[in-house]
Amino acid sequence: MHTRFPLTRDVALVRVAEFTPLAGRAYASRRNHDGGPDGRATTSLLSPAIRRRLISEQEVAAAAIAAHGFVVAEKFVQEICWRTYWVGWLQQRPDIWTRWQADVVRMEALLAEDGKWQRRYEQALAGTTGIDCFDAWVHELIETGWLHNHVRMSFASIWCFTLRLPWQLGAAFFYRHLLDACPASNTLGWRWVVGLQTAGKTYLARADLIRDLSGGRFAVNFKLASEAPPWPADDVPPATPVARVQRADPAARTGLFVTTEDTSLEQLALPGKIVALAATPDIGGTPAPLKHQAAMAMLADGLGRAAHRLGLEPERIDATFGTDAMRDWAARHRLTQIITGDAPVGPVKDRLDVLAPALAADGVTLVRLRRAWDDVAWPHARKGFFPFKAAIPKLLALPPGALA
Ligand SMILES: Cc1cc2nc3c(=O)[nH]c(=O)nc-3n(C[C@H](O)[C@H](O)[C@H](O)COP(=O)(O)OP(=O)(O)OC[C@H]3O[C@@H](n4cnc5c(N)ncnc54)[C@H](O)[C@@H]3O)c2cc1C
């Protein structure tokens, strides 16, 4: 399945090697063009792999710089860092994620009360709006689990300003289907389109640009909105400091717990005494089948690599890694420490937050290993991307696979 998107680390490494020659001038000049699902890709298609850390931002950026030098690879490296920036920004304002989830529930309930709105929403989800590009993108998203970045911008703009549907429900549709669905990049990408991230600056989709960047695949005869009024500003909470991570105790009897948030834990400097290995298939929400299958393929690959490195038989913890199941796993192996990858704001973090005190009551410490890349980057994501960019040289100088 999904031959277009690497779902194992080996395939992701091959993709990096194949794409790297294009990550310099070709990327800078052609990256906004989209040939569609059957066309030649102008971007790396690595986002599902990076999202679940089959491969790290650091590895992909380093390959591009080694091939082209920083100046020529800068555009590509900056795009990689956009994701880091969004994740760091949301990490310091988790309320934005919680609020979006509550908005979706509230708005889905409201739909039933407004027939006209409901009809537009159903047409949008079914790809029957009559807007040729939009309808084709809906089918592409459902059938492949991915859309090009410029398409995502145009899609979100048409959803909000031409179809006059709330951004929150569009973000929910993306989140359900995208193989790379990321609480930060998705929620904040939609907020950016409606002017909530850069105050008052919205993105207006243009028919001529869509025609041009799609190589003429779409006629776009439908009259798109000519204005993109900003969504009413919401109060953005002040940035709260990023919580510090705990260090692992190298002498503790330890279990390694793999989640879908970081499927390459075996690449990190793990502490000594690991005696048990388990994974959870939980990815939160109600994912579309393709998204779910892709996440499971990446998890299986990550678990297999960890089992090979540690020489341990992997176990599966139930789908929602409930407290009882984790306590039982820890007790069976007499663990005093469980280490896992640090999960940024999102469903896995929510579960780990509940789990940590329950395990602590049993004398088991839950340690979340944070990559140095995140630890150095996140505190710089307090304001806009421009000041964040100043931290990029620091990130690029980190040793590969370093921990905080
Ligand atoms: C409304 C909207 C929603 C989005 N939702 C997501 C999402 O849920 N998950 C996600 O990973 N990206 C999201 N993006 C960003 C972007 O569209 C994808 O990361 C990109 O299309 C992935 O394609 P690629 O791997 O070929 O990227 P490339 O151009 O090859 O870039 C390499 C990597 O850099 C990162 N990247 C590139 N562009 C961006 C960007 N604009 N913002 C953030 N990271 C970027 C990705 O990790 C990507 O794999 C969203 C953008 C918008 C406008």
The ligand as a Tripos MOL2 file, in Angstrom:
@<TRIPOS>MOLECULE
LIG
   53    58     1     0     0
SMALL
NO_CHARGES

@<TRIPOS>ATOM
      1 C1         -4.2300   23.9750    5.7390 C.3       1 LIG1
      2 C2         -2.9240   23.2070    5.8330 C.ar      1 LIG1
      3 C3         -2.8730   22.0370    6.5830 C.ar      1 LIG1
      4 C4         -1.6700   21.3370    6.7010 C.ar      1 LIG1
      5 N1         -1.6390   20.1940    7.4830 N.ar      1 LIG1
      6 C5         -0.4690   19.5380    7.6400 C.ar      1 LIG1
      7 C6         -0.4030   18.3670    8.4680 C.ar      1 LIG1
      8 O1         -1.3880   17.9510    9.0870 O.2       1 LIG1
      9 N2          0.7990   17.7240    8.5690 N.ar      1 LIG1
     10 C7          1.9150   18.1610    7.9350 C.ar      1 LIG1
     11 O2          2.9850   17.5400    8.0770 O.2       1 LIG1
     12 N3          1.8780   19.2750    7.1640 N.ar      1 LIG1
     13 C8          0.7310   19.9580    6.9900 C.ar      1 LIG1
     14 N4          0.7020   21.0720    6.1940 N.ar      1 LIG1
     15 C9          1.9670   21.5650    5.6020 C.3       1 LIG1
     16 C10         2.3110   21.0550    4.2170 C.3       1 LIG1
     17 O3          1.2180   21.1920    3.3510 O.3       1 LIG1
     18 C11         2.8100   19.6070    4.1660 C.3       1 LIG1
     19 O4          3.7680   19.3810    5.1850 O.3       1 LIG1
     20 C12         3.4600   19.3130    2.8150 C.3       1 LIG1
     21 O5          2.4990   19.4520    1.8000 O.3       1 LIG1
     22 C13         4.0700   17.9610    2.7970 C.3       1 LIG1
     23 O6          4.5420   17.6230    1.5340 O.3       1 LIG1
     24 P1          6.0450   17.1440    1.3030 P.3       1 LIG1
     25 O7          6.4120   16.1190    2.3200 O.co2     1 LIG1
     26 O8          6.1910   16.7650   -0.1180 O.co2     1 LIG1
     27 O9          6.8000   18.5020    1.6320 O.3       1 LIG1
     28 P2          8.2120   19.1050    1.1860 P.3       1 LIG1
     29 O10         7.9330   20.3710    0.4490 O.co2     1 LIG1
     30 O11         9.0700   18.1070    0.5320 O.co2     1 LIG1
     31 O12         8.8420   19.5510    2.5750 O.3       1 LIG1
     32 C14         9.6080   18.6660    3.4220 C.3       1 LIG1
     33 C15         8.9580   18.5970    4.7680 C.3       1 LIG1
     34 O13         8.8560   19.8940    5.3770 O.3       1 LIG1
     35 C16         7.6370   20.0060    6.1230 C.3       1 LIG1
     36 N5          6.8140   21.0580    5.4940 N.ar      1 LIG1
     37 C17         6.8440   21.4590    4.1940 C.ar      1 LIG1
     38 N6          6.0180   22.4980    3.9970 N.ar      1 LIG1
     39 C18         5.4520   22.7790    5.1930 C.ar      1 LIG1
     40 C19         4.5100   23.7380    5.6590 C.ar      1 LIG1
     41 N7          4.0120   24.6710    4.8440 N.pl3     1 LIG1
     42 N8          4.1330   23.7140    6.9600 N.ar      1 LIG1
     43 C20         4.6450   22.7880    7.8100 C.ar      1 LIG1
     44 N9          5.5570   21.8580    7.4370 N.ar      1 LIG1
     45 C21         5.9520   21.8440    6.1580 C.ar      1 LIG1
     46 C22         6.9460   18.6300    6.0450 C.3       1 LIG1
     47 O14         7.3310   17.8630    7.1750 O.3       1 LIG1
     48 C23         7.5240   18.0740    4.7520 C.3       1 LIG1
     49 O15         7.4950   16.6780    4.6650 O.3       1 LIG1
     50 C24        -0.4880   21.8090    6.0580 C.ar      1 LIG1
     51 C25        -0.5640   22.9810    5.2970 C.ar      1 LIG1
     52 C26        -1.7700   23.6720    5.1960 C.ar      1 LIG1
     53 C27        -1.8130   24.9280    4.3750 C.3       1 LIG1
@<TRIPOS>BOND
     1     1     2 1
     2     2     3 ar
     3     2    52 ar
     4     3     4 ar
     5     4     5 ar
     6     4    50 ar
     7     5     6 ar
     8     6     7 ar
     9     6    13 1
    10     7     8 2
    11     7     9 ar
    12     9    10 ar
    13    10    11 2
    14    10    12 ar
    15    12    13 ar
    16    13    14 ar
    17    14    15 1
    18    14    50 ar
    19    15    16 1
    20    16    17 1
    21    16    18 1
    22    18    19 1
    23    18    20 1
    24    20    21 1
    25    20    22 1
    26    22    23 1
    27    23    24 1
    28    24    25 2
    29    24    26 1
    30    24    27 1
    31    27    28 1
    32    28    29 2
    33    28    30 1
    34    28    31 1
    35    31    32 1
    36    32    33 1
    37    33    34 1
    38    33    48 1
    39    34    35 1
    40    35    36 1
    41    35    46 1
    42    36    37 ar
    43    36    45 ar
    44    37    38 ar
    45    38    39 ar
    46    39    40 ar
    47    39    45 ar
    48    40    41 1
    49    40    42 ar
    50    42    43 ar
    51    43    44 ar
    52    44    45 ar
    53    46    47 1
    54    46    48 1
    55    48    49 1
    56    50    51 ar
    57    51    52 ar
    58    52    53 1
@<TRIPOS>SUBSTRUCTURE
     1 LIG1         1 GROUP 0 **** ****
